[in-house]
Amino acid sequence: MSDLLDLPLTTLDGEPTTLGALTAGSAALVVNVASRCGLTPQYEQLEALQQEFAGRGFTVLGVPCNQFAGQEPGTAEEIATFCSATYGVTFPMTGKLEVNGAGADPLYRSLTAVPDAAGEAGDVQWNFEKFLLSADGEVVARFRPGTTPDAPEVRAAIEGVLA
């Protein structure tokens, strides 16, 4: 089991937890999200993945982040209301985290060490960057923001980790 699963996090409701508790032993797609981004409609595809694969041991984990052009300025309550009312989000979400720089959360310091398909590791490029974790907490794939959640390569990676 990966040390990633033991990392402390806080839910969007302000409750202390760990990555492992939030993903409940499931494979997970960890995504830094924002409510006022041109990529925000990806929430719809993320929720569709949640609905399709949840019964097979998969969850999406949303991680609000306000580091990119201030596109997630709201309070936890505002974020929760927006996600629920606009996109019907049912997947778990953390409190706001920083994903880059000196203040990056330990979760993202670990995630960003993993390269994408082009072999590039390092900082998250923008909102809606995606990291696929196996049920035991190993990072198995990284997808940049422009790769939509329903892209064939994302779906294939999810299917692969669930097989």
C-alpha positions as CSV (number, residue, x, y, z in Angstrom):
1,M,0.0,0.0,0.0
2,S,1.3,3.5,-0.9
3,D,2.2,6.1,1.6
4,L,0.0,8.5,-0.5
5,L,-3.1,6.9,1.1
6,D,-2.0,7.9,4.6
7,L,-1.6,11.6,3.7
8,P,-3.9,13.8,5.7
9,L,-6.5,15.9,3.9
10,T,-9.6,17.8,4.8
11,T,-12.9,17.3,3.2
12,L,-14.8,20.1,1.6
13,D,-17.0,20.0,4.7
14,G,-13.9,20.7,6.9
15,E,-13.6,17.2,8.3
16,P,-10.0,15.8,8.7
17,T,-9.4,12.6,6.8
18,T,-6.8,10.9,4.6
19,L,-6.5,10.2,0.9
20,G,-7.2,6.5,1.6
21,A,-10.4,7.3,3.6
22,L,-11.6,9.6,0.8
23,T,-11.0,7.0,-1.9
24,A,-12.3,4.1,0.3
25,G,-10.0,1.5,-1.2
26,S,-11.0,2.4,-4.7
27,A,-8.9,3.4,-7.7
28,A,-9.2,7.2,-8.0
29,L,-8.9,10.0,-10.5
30,V,-7.5,12.9,-8.5
31,V,-8.3,16.2,-10.3
32,N,-7.6,19.8,-9.3
33,V,-10.8,21.6,-10.0
34,A,-12.1,25.2,-10.3
35,S,-15.6,26.7,-10.7
36,R,-14.7,29.6,-13.0
37,C,-12.4,28.1,-15.6
38,G,-12.9,27.5,-19.2
39,L,-12.4,23.8,-18.4
40,T,-15.1,23.7,-15.7
41,P,-17.5,21.8,-17.9
42,Q,-15.2,18.8,-17.4
43,Y,-17.1,18.4,-14.1
44,E,-19.9,16.9,-16.2
45,Q,-17.6,14.2,-17.7
46,L,-16.0,13.6,-14.3
47,E,-19.4,12.9,-12.8
48,A,-20.3,10.6,-15.7
49,L,-17.1,8.6,-14.9
50,Q,-18.1,8.5,-11.3
51,Q,-21.5,7.2,-12.1
52,E,-20.2,4.6,-14.7
53,F,-17.3,3.2,-12.7
54,A,-18.2,3.7,-9.0
55,G,-19.7,0.2,-8.8
56,R,-16.4,-1.3,-10.0
57,G,-14.2,0.2,-7.3
58,F,-13.5,3.7,-8.7
59,T,-14.0,7.2,-7.5
60,V,-13.2,10.7,-8.8
61,L,-11.7,13.0,-6.1
62,G,-12.1,16.7,-6.7
63,V,-9.4,19.0,-5.3
64,P,-10.4,22.7,-5.5
65,C,-7.5,25.0,-6.2
66,N,-7.4,28.7,-6.6
67,Q,-3.8,29.0,-7.9
68,F,-4.6,29.5,-11.5
69,A,-5.9,33.0,-12.3
70,G,-8.0,32.9,-9.1
71,Q,-10.6,30.7,-10.8
72,E,-11.8,29.0,-7.5
73,P,-12.4,32.0,-5.3
74,G,-15.4,30.7,-3.4
75,T,-15.9,29.4,0.1
76,A,-16.2,25.6,0.7
77,E,-20.0,26.1,0.9
78,E,-20.1,28.0,-2.4
79,I,-18.0,25.4,-4.1
80,A,-20.2,22.6,-2.8
81,T,-23.4,24.4,-3.9
82,F,-22.0,25.2,-7.3
83,C,-20.8,21.6,-8.0
84,S,-24.1,20.1,-6.8
85,A,-26.5,22.5,-8.4
86,T,-24.6,23.0,-11.7
87,Y,-23.1,19.5,-12.4
88,G,-24.8,17.2,-9.9
89,V,-21.4,16.2,-8.4
90,T,-21.6,13.2,-6.1
91,F,-17.9,12.4,-5.9
92,P,-15.8,13.4,-2.8
93,M,-14.0,16.7,-2.7
94,T,-11.3,18.1,-0.5
95,G,-10.9,21.5,0.9
96,K,-8.9,23.9,-1.3
97,L,-5.3,23.0,-1.8
98,E,-2.2,24.5,-3.4
99,V,-0.8,22.2,-6.1
100,N,2.4,24.0,-7.1
101,G,5.1,26.0,-5.4
102,A,6.4,26.3,-1.9
103,G,2.9,25.9,-0.4
104,A,2.0,22.8,-2.5
105,D,0.2,20.2,-0.4
106,P,2.2,17.0,0.2
107,L,-0.3,15.1,-1.9
108,Y,0.6,17.2,-4.9
109,R,4.3,17.2,-4.2
110,S,4.1,13.4,-4.6
111,L,1.7,13.5,-7.6
112,T,3.7,16.0,-9.6
113,A,6.8,13.8,-9.4
114,V,5.1,11.4,-11.8
115,P,5.6,12.0,-15.5
116,D,2.8,12.3,-18.0
117,A,2.7,10.2,-21.2
118,A,5.3,12.5,-22.8
119,G,7.7,11.8,-19.9
120,E,7.2,15.2,-18.3
121,A,6.9,15.5,-14.6
122,G,6.8,18.7,-12.6
123,D,4.2,21.4,-11.9
124,V,0.5,21.1,-12.6
125,Q,-0.1,23.1,-15.7
126,W,-3.6,24.4,-15.0
127,N,-7.0,23.4,-13.5
128,F,-8.3,20.0,-14.3
129,E,-5.0,18.1,-14.5
130,K,-5.7,14.4,-13.7
131,F,-3.8,11.7,-11.8
132,L,-5.0,8.1,-11.9
133,L,-4.3,6.1,-8.8
134,S,-4.7,2.4,-8.4
135,A,-6.6,1.1,-5.3
136,D,-3.3,0.6,-3.5
137,G,-2.4,4.3,-4.0
138,E,0.1,4.0,-6.8
139,V,0.0,6.7,-9.4
140,V,-0.4,4.9,-12.7
141,A,-1.2,7.7,-15.2
142,R,-1.2,11.5,-15.5
143,F,-3.3,13.5,-17.9
144,R,-2.8,17.2,-18.6
145,P,-5.7,19.7,-18.4
146,G,-6.6,19.6,-22.1
147,T,-7.2,15.9,-22.0
148,T,-10.9,15.5,-21.3
149,P,-12.1,13.0,-18.7
150,D,-13.9,11.0,-21.4
151,A,-10.9,10.8,-23.7
152,P,-10.1,7.3,-24.9
153,E,-6.8,7.2,-23.2
154,V,-8.3,8.2,-19.8
155,R,-11.1,5.6,-20.2
156,A,-8.6,2.9,-21.2
157,A,-6.4,3.7,-18.2
158,I,-9.3,3.5,-15.8
159,E,-10.4,0.2,-17.4
160,G,-6.9,-1.0,-17.0
161,V,-6.6,-0.2,-13.3
162,L,-10.0,-1.8,-12.7
163,A,-9.3,-5.0,-14.6
